[in-house]
Amino acid sequence: MATGSVSSFVHLHNYSEYSLLTSPTRISDLVEAAVRDGAPAVALTDRGNLFGAYEFNQRCQAAQLRAIHGLEVTLVTDRKADEPAARGESCELVLLATGSVGWHNLMQLCSRSWLEGLHEGVPHVDCELLTEHREGLICLSGGANSALVRRLRERDLPAARVHLGELQAIFGADLFVELLNHELSWQQPVREMAADLARELGLRLCATNHAHYARSEQAAAMEVQWAIRMGRTIDDPTWERLENSNYWLRPAAQMSDLFVDYPDALANTLEIAERCQVDLKRDGYLLPEFPLPEQFKEPIEYLGHLAREGAKQRYGRIDERARKRLDYELGVIGDMGFAGYFLITSDFVKAARDRDIPVGPGRGSAAGSLVCYSMRITDIDPLEHDLLFERFLNPERVSMPDIDIDFCFEGREEVIQYVVDTYGKSSVCQIITFGKMLARGVVRDVGRAMGMGFGEVDRIARLVPEELGMTLAKALEQTEELRNLGDEDPRYGQLLQTCFELEGVRRHSSIHAAGVLIVPGDLVDHVPLYRTGKDEITTQWDMNEVEKMGLLKMDFLGLRTLTVIDKALRHLPALGADPVTAEEIPLDDPEVYEMLGRGETIGVFQLESSGMQEILRRLKPSGFADVTAVNALYRPGPLGAGMVDDFIERKHGRKSVQYLHPLLEPVLESTYGTILYQEQVMRIAGDMGGFTMGEADKLRRAMGKKKVDEMDKQKVAFLAGAREKGVAEPLAGEVFDLMAYFAGYGFNKSHSAAYAVLAVQTAWLKAHWPTAFLAAAMTSEMNTTARVVALVDEARRMGIEVLPPDVNTCGVDFVPVGKALRFGLGGVKNVGRGAINAIVEARDRLGRPFADFYEFCEEIDLGRVNRRVIEALILAGAMDSIEGQREQKTAALDLALARAHRRSRDRERGQADLFGQGTDSSIEERSVLPEAAAWESRERLRRERELIGVYLSGHPLDEERLLLAALAPQRSADTPNMEVDQVVALCGVVTASKLVTSRKSGKLFAFITIEDLSGSIEMLCFGDAYEKSRVALNSDQPLVLLARTSRREGDESTKLIIEKALPLDDAATQLVREVRLDVPIAVRAEVVDAVLSSIAEHPGTCPLRLNFIDGDQELAVPARRASITPSGDLLYRLAEALGQERVTLDAVAVSRLAADLKAPAWRAARARAG
């Protein structure tokens, strides 16, 4: 019972944030308001759903407040009718559950309204459904959108009487007539008529405030939510709003004043609340039954049989250590009653393997189970790697095991379908999840609803740092410009105020990426169900809530890395290798660890970030244990605590490894004396403190969660246990405190080791079969251009040629071709899998490459390959193997399609010629492509890069080679090994950029990826340097980048910090002193005209000298114009006309521009940027 005075009223009709984009009321707000008012209970009646029921139940219990579980339904004449006219008028009703039977019926009604009555995103019920599930339910006649209120507002008393009579026939005395008083003029006569009708029909009254929000000041935020939901703005007068701001959780005293004439309506709320006693708590676990072979009576018997047989296959002979561990684990599993869980998991994992769907080696603490390893649920040996079962399943703390399984990304759905087929569609579904209005997103949503322009909203949203866990409060602390927005424009202050009100509120629902629920019997008997707009069935509760209700939730995760490994291994036979399985890849290959030690980890699972590369270069891993450790170390806690530095220094002997006591050495030896894993905390508790592993797991949890009271109790026990082992109390206390400190940073070794397997497997493929590996990686990432670009860059760094896509050889996937790899058609934007399949089918039908462009258009299925697709293939260079230039094919496209459509119609009418081909003359005519104006090289490359993300047929700097040769910039490929504080001048084009807000200063800085003719490199640009170079860095023209080298202490890799960026043409103007042209006397007139017109189009200040050559004689004369601008475009055109060898530049090296850069200025700029 809530504290405070006894209330005279209970709110029975209330929305929460789970009525998505309808109410800003958090469940905590609802409960706190009721408690504050001294109410004995409060109801939750969200619109059409029970999304919030579990959270509501738990919060009410914690507050000693009775939870009244309800639902606002939309009533129609026929819920199943597709046509609105046949469904009839829709109106609202409120249903409240009085007990377990009522709750079951409420779930059934809610679920079936979604499954059978979903129209235009709204679930509907009808009187038939209400009659079927009315037992245990109280019905309130509804608020402003109820049929009763509508009829009474229309003064149609007969219709109102009929409506109430229909409901009374269903609910009898459990029907209450709902009265409203929001101090609106129309409500008083409606109340009076409703009360009269109730008396006439023998029905009781019930007062509600139909609360849309918890506090009156939230009215504006709710209106913004409504605008977001409808895609409108708040100043749009065409949509209906609430008429005032009185729809809130008013205190009972106010409600008593408002309904002073209807004391029974108030009293009845208390009676209803007293009747509604539903507790969602379920004792025990509800697992589906696994069918057992006849010879086994109990699940644990069958599990034991499978585990022991599996262990024999794993080990050949089960030694005493493995036997004891297996018996122990099976005993714990049997005692807890979870044998069925393991059998179910083993069954669908086996089904995946039987279907050649790759399964991960393990995930999370399940990798510590020998039963899981023996049954091939996991693939990492817990005995070999010293992984603990109790970290997974603690015999002293019964809780549902959690075995998360990684499957090949492409095969995951097939495994889920197997589970559906095995247990039945009515027993299996996926699990809902909710998207929230987070910091950046809420700014965009609210800004649009307030009518602000896209650019305006985007600028404000970008002031919120893009970091995990970022909130508006943190953003205001970090970003001065955001704090000052209100001073800039009062609207911005209102924007932020509304954003604070809505931040974190649920916005929409979606399907959890991995969670699948399996229940015995029908789902609707255990959990409310929801149907998406795509007709997918999910729970209405999220994964944590279904687990807490004792239901079996399994995680089927799609891991792209497994797909990459599988595809790469399938490529090996075509490259001349013997077939290899993932399990056969060695984990002790020295070449793999040498590659990792060089930080060459692009594409390697979990090791490819720049920070991870830096750690690997410093660590120089020498074996699997080091990779396991790196996975655990590369997290904010260990990084911030200096654990990484200690680990590396100790590994290389630069810092001594010391143990406080000899008992610690066997536990900490593999991590050089550092407590890195949670399992080590448990081992120390057992070896020194005498704890059982179950007790040690409890200690580990208490330390990890900083539960001081629990830790104090555990410390007493630890000291006592250590004393029995001869460890002095001061030393034992020091060890305990050390454990407590590191436990906050400790990582699950089972998970780290399992994922280290995947890291080493991908590294082995990259080290030994790079074309197969990179082709598979690119295929898996083909829909993410940035990733494809990064992998292409890595291929080039490794000296692997990337061949362009080709309609005459390619399919969907990227494939290795000897020592090169071929870009797949699936990587071309606007070209879908269906279109690619149609191209491959046509090519296979011909049995040869396409002869010409017209044949291509005529042979493919134009129903699957449309104009947009063909144009994308042309521009991407995928048709370069077919005769003709890209511009010619583009010009011929309309004609080719017209001919193709005509030929298709002729085929259908049987009008093809006798031999099925045209005449020789028609074939010749067909193959001729029209003349078309040639595209400039830079334009051709720009279009190519737009469609495939990279330059393959050429490079924008190709036209600048003459100028680059004269300016002599450094190559990006040469910079990683440069010394610190060296000045660098590069020439390249920007291929990627990412703006980041400094945590310290709130100022922007940028990661800029530059590509030159030697490769690409990521550079940094801070503070004022970025502001001054912003325009250049955001252009697509060739640039000169002046930078300085930097290196973090202990890192062997060099970073480049941009101090200035300017267009290459601007640099040429400053650096080229003279241009000389050697023109033969006998040159054709059109060449002279081309040279002269190019010169005329580029006036400037650079001297131009023409040398006319007649055999061995040379005559130097001034040009018609005394000076030019030596741009890349002019120099390219002159070289094209005369030949590159006849154009000579007298120029100063571009490094001259960097001569004035000074280290102190650079350091100061970086410091200012934070």
QUIUR-V495356 format. One line per field, one symbol per residue. ss: DSSP state (a for helix, b for strand, c for the rest). phi: phi as a letter, one per 20 degrees, with the letter a starting at -180 (. if undefined). burial: b if it has 24 or more other C-alpha atoms within 12 Angstrom, else e. Layout:
# QUIUR-V495356
ss: ???
phi: ???
burial: ???
This chain:
# QUIUR-V495356
ss: cccccccccccccbccccccccccccaaaaaaaaaaccccbbbbccbcccccaaaaaaaaaacccbbbbbbbbbbccccccccaaaacccbbbbbbbccaaaaaaaaaaaaaaaaacbbccbbcbcaaaaaaccccbbbbccccccaaaaaaacccaaaaaaaaaaaaaaaaaabbbbbcccccaaaaaaaaaaaaaaaaaccbbbbcccbcbccaaaaaaaaaaaaaaacccccccccccccccccbcccaaaaaaaccccaaaaaaaaaaaaaccccccccccbccccccccccccaaaaaaaaaaaaaaaaaccccaaaaaaaaaaaaaaaaaccaaaaaaaaaaaaaaaaccccbccccaaaaacaaaaacccccccccccccccccccccccccccccbbbbbcccaaaaaaaaaaaacaaabbbbbbbbbccaaaaaaaaaaaccccaaaaaaaaacccccccccaaaaaaacaaaacaaaacaaaaaaaaaaaaacccbbbbbbbbbbbbbccccaaacccbbbcccccbbbcccaaaaaaccbbbbbbbbbaaaaaaaaaaaaaaaaccccccaaacccccaaaaaaaaccccccccccccaaaaaaaaaaccccaaaaaaaaaaccaaaaaccaaaaaaaaaccccccccccaaaaaaaaaacccccbaaaaaaaaaacccccaaaaaaaaaaaacccaaaaaaaaaaaaaaaaaccccaaaaaaaaaaaaaaacccbcaaaaaaaaaaaaaaaaaaaacaaaaaaaaaaaccccaaaaaaaaaaaaaccccbbcccccccccccbbbccbbbccaaacccccaaaaaaaaaaaaaaccccccaaaaaaacccccccaaaaaaaaaccccccccccaaaaaaaaaaaaaaaaaaaaaaacccccccccccaaaaaaaacccccccccaaaaaaaaaaaacccccccaaaaaaaaaaaaccbcaaaaaacccccbbbbbbbbbbbbbbbccccccbbbbbbbbbccbbbbbbbcaaaaaaaaaaacccccbbbbbbbbccccccccbbbbbbbbbaaaaaaaabbbbbbbbbccccaaaaaaaaaaaaccbbbbbbbbbbbbccbbbbbbbbbbbbcccaaaaaaaaaaacaaabbbbbccaaaaaccccaaaaaaaaaaac
phi: .feoffeebcfdccecgfeglcbeffgfffffffffemffbbddcffmbdgeffggffffgfelcfedebaeddecfcfeffegfffnfebdcddceeafffffffffgffffffdceclndecccffffffcefmddddfoefeefffffffemefgfffffffffffedlfeedeedcbdmdffffffgffffffgffemdeebecdlfebfcffegfffffgffffemddfefeedfdfebdeecfffgffffffdgecffffffffffgffecccefcendddffefdfgfdecgffffgffffffffffdncefffffffffffffffffendgggffffgffffffffelegcffqbmfffedfffffemfcccffffdlddfffecefdbfbgfcdedecggedgffffffffffdnffdcbedfbcedeegfffffffgffenffgfffffffffegecfmfcffffffedffffefgffbgffffgffffffdgnffdbdbegfcfcdccfmegfecbfdccefemeecfedfffffffemeeddddeedfgfffgffffffggfenefgceffeffdcfgfffffffemecgnegmdeffffgfffffflgdagfffgffgefebgffffemffffgfffgemecfecdfbgfefffdffdlneeddfffgffffffdemfffffffffgffffeleffffffffgffffffffenefffffffffffffffffdfdffgffffffgffffffffffdcfffffffffffdfecggffffffgfgfgemefdeffbfecedfefcfcmedcdffffeefmdeffffgfffffffffmafffbfffgffeeeffddegfffffffffnfdffegoeffffffeffffffffffffffffemdffgemcffgffffffefeffbffefgffffffffgecnbedeabgegfdgfffffelffeffefgdfffmeeccdcadfdabbecefffdmeeccededdcfdqcbecdcdlfffffdgfffeddegcdddbcebbfgndeeedddfdbcbggffffgfdeeadddedfgeffffffffffffffecfadefccddedcmeeccecffgdfbcdefffffffffffdoffedcddbefffgfefefcggfffffffffn
burial: bbeeeebbbbbbbbbbbbbbbbbbbbbbbbbbbbbbbbbbbbbbbbbbbbbbbbbbbbbbbebebbbbbbbbbbbbbbbbeeeeeebeebbbbbbbbbbbbbbbbbbbbbbbbbbbbbbeebbbbbbebbeebbbbbbbbbbbbbbbbbbbbbeeebeebbebbbbbbebbbbbbbbbbbbbeeeebeebbbbbbebbeebebbbbbbbbbbbbbeebbbbbbbbbbbbeebbbeeeeeeeeeebbbbbbbbeebbebbeebebbbbbbbbbbbbbbbbbeeeebbbbbbeeeeeeeebbbbbbbbbbebbeebeeeeeeebbebbbebbebbbebbbbbbbbbbbbbbbbbbeeebbbbbbbbbbbbbbbbbbbbbbbbbbbebbbbbbbbbbbeeebbbbbbbbbbbbbbbbbbebbeebbebbbbbbbbbbebbbbbbbbbbbbbbbbbeeeebeebbbbbbbeeeebbebbbebbbbbbebeeeeeebeebbbbbbbbbbbbbbbbbbbbbbbbbbeebbbbbbbbbbeeeebbbbbbbbbbbbbbbbbbbbbbbbbbbbbbbbbbbbeebeeeeeebbebbbeeebbbbbbbbbbbbbbbbbbebbbbbbbbbbbbbbbbbbbbbbbbbbeebbeeebbbbbbbebeeeeeeeebbebbeebbebbbbbbbbbbbbbbbbbbbbbbbbbbbbbbbbbbbeeeeeebeebbebbbbbbeeeebeeeebbebbbbbbbbbbbbbbbbbbbbbbbbbbbbbbbbbbbbbbbbbbbbbbbbbebbbbbbbbbbbbbbebbbbbbbbbbbbbbbbbbebbbbbbbbbbbbbbbebbbbbbbbbeeeeebbbbbbbbbbbbbbebbbbebbbbbbbbbbbbbbbbbbbbbbbbbebbbebbbebeeeeeeeeeeeeeeeeeeeeeebbbbbeeeeeebbebbbbbbbbbbbbbbbbbbbbbbbbbbbbbbbbbbbbbeeebbbbbbbbbbbbbbebbbbbebbbbbbbbbbbbbbbbbbbbbbbbbbbebbebbbebbbbbbbbbbbeeeebbbbbbbbbbbbbbbbbbbbbbbbbbbbbbeeeeeeeeeebbebbeebebebbbbbbbeeeeeeeeeebeeebbbbbbbbbbbbbebbebebbbbbbebbbbbbeebeeeebbebbeebe
